Amino acid sequence: MHLAALRDPALRALTHEWTRASGAVLARFAGPEAAARLDALLEGLITHALLSTDQEPREETRAAIAQTLGPATGSGT
């Protein structure tokens, strides 16, 4: 959607709303700062996956997400 919005200004408002809504969901689980970092990481990973001929190993994706979120806190429930 982000790539399409670069070419079609009509999609920019929809893309902005999508980003805001997905960030709000992520913030419920990770807090606002971590959610913003995670959203940027996920958008980048998706873009790279769409444009790449090589598949990113799952372990590297998981490690990038874990590093972005930082150490886990709380009970985990």
PyMOL commands that set and color helices and strands:
alter all, ss='L'
color gray80, all
select helices_A, chain A and resi 2-7+9-30+32-51+58-69
alter helices_A, ss='H'
color red, helices_A
deselect
rebuild
show_as cartoon
